[in-house]
Amino acid sequence: MTIQPMTIEPPLPPAASGLAAAPELAAAPDRAILAAPRSPTAIALRRGLGHGGFMIGAVVLGAIVLAALAAPLIAPHDPYAQDVSKRLIPPIWHAKGNWEHILGTDKLGRDYLSRLIYGSQISLLIGLSAALISGLIGTTLGVLAGYFGGRVDALVSYVVTTRLAMPVVLVALAMASLVGGSLKVVVLVLGLLLWDRFAVVTRAATRQIRKQDFVSAAEATGLGTVRILVQEILPNIFNALIVVATLEMAHAILLEAALSFLGLGVQPPLPSWGLMIAEGKPYMFFQPWVITIPGVALLVLVLAINLLGDGVRDITAPEGRN
């Protein structure tokens, strides 16, 4: 019996095996590369560029910050220089306006545009300082209450409830009238009064993160409490802190304007926007621009900060709403 040798046929080429009819399979590696997950920074950047409110707030606030930083370079006049012969010159859009004082002058002949630019420094300084002080106090209390719970949580909740029972404006007015109005007093008073929202938000966020597996793993490895709070808890509540900080910054700017308007905030001759409104109050019916200009500037700044905070909340949301 003759045994025929076995012959092994070579595999068919892709065209013969039917793969040529499905060219998308050949491009699968490229599609896999394109479908690779993007970094959180790239996702946040894409959301931010597509969020109209965030972009408007960022651009407007950035322009105000640049103007405040470059005030000595762009201010056309000395904001403290007085010239009574040029008092209450109207803005350029009025018939009696001139290009020497684009936004006119106040009752002492000081250039309004220069005082407006330098006033942005005071508003931003008070907003940032008050938000920083209140953020340190409220975040510390909220994180401790949310992480430890029990008696610590009960004590912090009692302190927060006590603080919420005190009206901010009345307490600020009382403290400013007792101590005396000044820039330092306003910053300290607002910083010591606006921490409650930080405490409430960070307490709730910490209680949620406290139950996560990575916190339990850090505790199981023997990591210290301080390191757990700093390395595990705080980075995961940072987006909530940014949102609250923007809200409290806008709140502090408005409260400073109210205190300065009542004569208990920033004192003359500093060019505070609230003080500019107070100084123009006697002329509001005949020269309304003396209160309209700083009022509009205050509105634009607070609106930009709120739009920025609202945009940060939407961009950093897990569901990615925008």
Long-range contacts (C-beta under 8 A, 24 or more apart in sequence): 43-320, 44-315, 44-316, 47-314, 47-315, 47-320, 47-322, 48-311, 48-315, 50-322, 51-311, 51-314, 51-315, 51-322, 53-307, 53-310, 53-311, 53-314, 54-307, 54-308, 54-310, 54-311, 54-312, 54-314, 54-315, 55-311, 56-304, 56-307, 57-303, 57-304, 57-305, 57-306, 57-307, 57-308, 57-309, 57-310, 57-311, 58-308, 58-311, 60-300, 60-303, 60-304, 60-307, 61-301, 61-304, 61-305, 61-308, 64-120, 64-124, 64-300, 64-301, 64-304, 65-124, 67-117, 67-120, 68-117, 68-120, 68-121, 68-124, 71-117, 71-118, 71-120, 71-121, 74-117, 75-111, 75-113, 75-114, 75-117, 75-118, 76-101, 76-102, 76-111, 76-113, 76-114, 77-101, 77-110, 77-111, 77-113, 77-114, 78-111, 78-114, 79-110, 79-111, 79-114, 79-115, 79-117, 79-118, 79-271, 80-110, 80-269, 81-110, 81-111, 82-108, 82-109, 82-110, 83-108, 83-109, 83-110, 84-108, 84-109, 85-109, 88-283, 88-287, 88-290, 90-287, 90-289, 91-289, 91-293, 94-289, 103-289, 103-293, 104-289, 104-290, 104-293, 106-276, 106-279, 106-280, 106-290, 107-279, 107-280, 107-282, 107-283, 107-290, 112-276, 112-290, 112-293, 114-271, 115-271, 115-276, 116-271, 116-273, 116-276, 116-293, 116-294, 116-297, 118-271, 119-271, 119-272, 119-273, 119-276, 119-294, 119-297, 120-273, 120-297, 120-301, 122-183, 122-256, 122-266, 122-270, 122-271, 122-272, 122-273, 123-253, 123-256, 123-257, 123-272, 123-273, 123-298, 123-301, 125-183, 125-187, 126-183, 126-186, 126-187, 126-190, 126-252, 126-253, 126-256, 126-266, 127-249, 127-250, 127-252, 127-253, 127-256, 127-305, 128-249, 129-187, 129-191, 130-187, 130-190, 130-191, 130-194, 130-248, 130-249, 130-252, 130-256, 131-194, 131-245, 131-248, 131-249, 131-252, 132-191, 133-187, 133-188, 133-190, 133-191, 133-192, 133-195, 134-190, 134-191, 134-192, 134-193, 134-194, 134-195, 134-198, 134-248, 134-252, 135-195, 135-198, 135-241, 135-244, 135-245, 135-248, 137-191, 137-192, 137-195, 137-198, 137-199, 138-195, 138-196, 138-197, 138-198, 138-199, 138-200, 138-202, 139-198, 139-199, 139-202, 139-234, 139-241, 141-195, 141-199, 141-202, 141-203, 142-198, 142-199, 142-200, 142-201, 142-202, 142-203, 142-205, 142-206, 143-202, 143-203, 143-206, 143-229, 143-233, 143-234, 143-237, 145-199, 145-203, 145-206, 146-202, 146-203, 146-204, 146-205, 146-206, 146-207, 146-209, 146-210, 147-206, 147-210, 147-225, 147-228, 147-229, 147-233, 149-207, 149-210, 153-203, 156-199, 156-203, 160-196, 160-199, 160-200, 163-193, 163-195, 163-196, 164-196, 166-193, 168-193, 168-194, 168-255, 169-255, 169-258, 172-255, 172-259, 173-259, 173-262, 173-264, 176-259, 176-264, 176-265, 177-264, 181-259, 181-260, 181-263, 181-264, 181-265, 181-266, 181-267, 182-266, 182-267, 183-266, 183-270, 186-256, 186-259, 186-260, 186-265, 186-266, 190-252, 190-255, 190-256, 194-248, 194-251, 194-252, 197-244, 197-247, 197-248, 198-241, 198-244, 198-245, 198-248, 201-240, 201-241, 201-244, 202-237, 202-240, 202-241, 205-236, 205-237, 205-240, 206-233, 206-237, 209-233, 209-236, 209-237, 239-312, 239-313, 239-316, 242-309, 242-312, 242-316, 243-309, 243-310, 243-312, 243-313, 243-316, 245-309, 246-305, 246-306, 246-308, 246-309, 246-312, 247-306, 247-309, 249-305, 250-301, 250-302, 250-305, 250-306, 250-309, 253-298, 253-301, 253-302, 253-305, 254-298, 254-302, 257-298, 273-297, 273-298, 274-298
